[in-house]
Amino acid sequence: MITERQEKILNSLIKEYIGLAEPISSNLLQKKYDLDISGATIRNELQELTEQGYITQPHTSAGRVPTNKAYRYFIDIIFAENETPSFISKEVEIAKQKIEKELRLAQELTKSLTEISTTLSYTRLQNKDNIFEILKIIGPSRTTYEKNISLIEELLKKLENF
């Protein structure tokens, strides 16, 4: 069983690790969180949490990283209150906004492609110069442009022989 102070340190370490994705030092915890204890005390508590299997230290001079046991404990404590913590709600809202933005961009792209498709289907293509101009308007990269030109030339030859 962990103490209240160890729980506070562990929760702080997990929150920081989720945000930074790198080992968390005792100095960072002391500076960022109001723990009201010395760095040495934090290191001692981190050592105790390491021995209990809640955190690990990738190498001697590194900070600490939560283990699966720590994550399970963290989730059990957080969701014991039966409400979603604010930092999780915030992350969910950010993810939702990103998804909505991506959907709007996909809709805009679909609309643009539909307009281009309509324009191309009504444009009378009399020779390959018109096709090259359309490709310039669409604006693909040079490699894609050259590949498209090759494919279109091959298509035109087949159409001429048809």
C-alpha positions as CSV (number, residue, x, y, z in Angstrom):
1,M,0.0,0.0,0.0
2,I,1.3,3.5,-0.8
3,T,1.1,6.5,1.5
4,E,-0.9,9.6,0.7
5,R,2.4,11.5,-0.1
6,Q,3.5,8.7,-2.4
7,E,0.1,8.8,-4.1
8,K,0.4,12.5,-4.7
9,I,4.0,12.1,-6.1
10,L,2.9,9.1,-8.2
11,N,-0.1,11.0,-9.7
12,S,2.1,14.0,-10.4
13,L,4.7,11.8,-12.1
14,I,2.1,10.1,-14.2
15,K,0.5,13.3,-15.4
16,E,3.9,14.7,-16.3
17,Y,4.9,11.5,-18.1
18,I,1.6,11.5,-20.1
19,G,2.4,15.1,-21.2
20,L,6.1,14.8,-21.9
21,A,6.7,11.1,-22.7
22,E,10.1,11.2,-21.1
23,P,11.5,10.2,-17.7
24,I,10.4,12.6,-15.0
25,S,12.9,14.0,-12.5
26,S,12.4,14.7,-8.8
27,N,13.4,18.3,-9.5
28,L,10.6,18.7,-12.0
29,L,8.1,17.3,-9.6
30,Q,9.3,19.6,-6.8
31,K,9.3,22.7,-9.0
32,K,6.0,22.1,-10.8
33,Y,3.9,20.6,-8.0
34,D,3.3,22.0,-4.5
35,L,4.6,19.0,-2.7
36,D,6.0,20.9,0.3
37,I,8.9,18.4,0.7
38,S,12.6,18.5,-0.3
39,G,14.0,17.0,-3.4
40,A,15.8,14.3,-1.3
41,T,12.5,13.3,0.2
42,I,10.9,13.1,-3.2
43,R,13.8,10.9,-4.4
44,N,13.4,8.6,-1.4
45,E,9.7,8.3,-2.1
46,L,10.4,7.6,-5.7
47,Q,12.8,4.9,-4.7
48,E,10.1,3.4,-2.5
49,L,7.6,3.5,-5.4
50,T,10.3,1.8,-7.6
51,E,10.7,-1.0,-5.1
52,Q,6.9,-1.5,-4.9
53,G,6.8,-1.7,-8.8
54,Y,4.9,1.5,-9.5
55,I,7.7,3.2,-11.4
56,T,11.0,2.3,-13.0
57,Q,14.2,4.1,-13.8
58,P,15.5,3.5,-17.3
59,H,19.1,4.2,-16.1
60,T,20.8,5.6,-13.0
61,S,20.9,9.2,-14.0
62,A,17.4,9.2,-15.6
63,G,14.2,10.3,-14.1
64,R,11.4,7.8,-13.4
65,V,8.7,6.3,-15.7
66,P,5.4,4.8,-14.6
67,T,4.8,1.1,-14.9
68,N,1.6,-0.7,-15.9
69,K,0.9,-1.1,-12.2
70,A,1.1,2.6,-11.7
71,Y,-1.3,3.3,-14.6
72,R,-3.8,0.8,-13.2
73,Y,-3.6,2.4,-9.8
74,F,-3.9,5.9,-11.3
75,I,-7.0,4.9,-13.3
76,D,-8.6,3.1,-10.3
77,I,-8.1,6.2,-8.1
78,I,-9.2,8.7,-10.7
79,F,-12.4,6.9,-11.7
80,A,-13.3,5.9,-8.2
81,E,-14.9,9.4,-8.0
82,N,-17.3,8.4,-10.9
83,E,-16.5,11.6,-12.9
84,T,-14.1,12.2,-15.7
85,P,-11.1,14.3,-14.5
86,S,-10.7,17.7,-16.1
87,F,-7.4,16.9,-17.8
88,I,-9.0,13.9,-19.5
89,S,-12.0,15.9,-20.6
90,K,-9.7,18.6,-22.0
91,E,-7.7,16.0,-24.0
92,V,-11.0,14.5,-25.3
93,E,-12.2,17.9,-26.4
94,I,-8.9,18.7,-28.2
95,A,-9.1,15.4,-30.0
96,K,-12.7,16.0,-30.9
97,Q,-11.8,19.5,-32.4
98,K,-8.9,17.9,-34.4
99,I,-11.3,15.3,-35.8
100,E,-13.9,17.9,-36.7
101,K,-11.2,20.0,-38.5
102,E,-10.0,16.9,-40.4
103,L,-13.5,16.2,-41.5
104,R,-14.0,19.8,-42.7
105,L,-10.8,19.5,-44.7
106,A,-11.9,16.2,-46.2
107,Q,-15.2,17.7,-47.2
108,E,-13.4,20.7,-48.8
109,L,-11.0,18.3,-50.6
110,T,-14.0,16.2,-51.8
111,K,-15.7,19.3,-53.1
112,S,-12.6,20.5,-54.9
113,L,-12.0,17.1,-56.5
114,T,-15.6,17.0,-57.6
115,E,-15.3,20.5,-59.1
116,I,-12.1,19.5,-60.9
117,S,-13.7,16.3,-62.1
118,T,-16.7,18.2,-63.5
119,T,-14.4,20.7,-65.2
120,L,-12.3,18.0,-66.7
121,S,-15.3,16.0,-67.9
122,Y,-16.7,19.1,-69.7
123,T,-13.4,20.3,-71.1
124,R,-12.8,19.1,-74.6
125,L,-9.4,17.6,-74.8
126,Q,-8.2,18.0,-78.3
127,N,-4.5,17.4,-77.8
128,K,-2.1,16.5,-75.0
129,D,-1.1,20.2,-74.5
130,N,-4.5,20.8,-72.9
131,I,-4.0,17.9,-70.6
132,F,-0.6,19.2,-69.6
133,E,-2.1,22.6,-68.8
134,I,-4.7,21.0,-66.6
135,L,-2.0,19.1,-64.7
136,K,-0.2,22.4,-64.1
137,I,-3.4,24.0,-62.7
138,I,-4.0,21.0,-60.4
139,G,-0.4,21.5,-59.2
140,P,1.1,18.1,-58.3
141,S,4.7,17.7,-57.4
142,R,7.3,17.4,-60.2
143,T,7.7,13.6,-59.8
144,T,4.0,13.1,-59.8
145,Y,3.6,15.6,-62.7
146,E,6.2,13.6,-64.8
147,K,4.5,10.3,-63.9
148,N,1.1,11.7,-64.9
149,I,2.5,13.0,-68.2
150,S,3.9,9.5,-69.0
151,L,0.6,7.9,-68.1
152,I,-1.4,10.4,-70.2
153,E,0.9,10.0,-73.2
154,E,0.4,6.2,-73.0
155,L,-3.3,6.7,-72.7
156,L,-3.5,9.0,-75.7
157,K,-1.5,6.5,-77.8
158,K,-3.9,3.8,-76.9
159,L,-6.9,6.0,-77.6
160,E,-5.5,6.9,-81.0
161,N,-5.1,3.2,-81.8
162,F,-8.6,2.4,-80.6
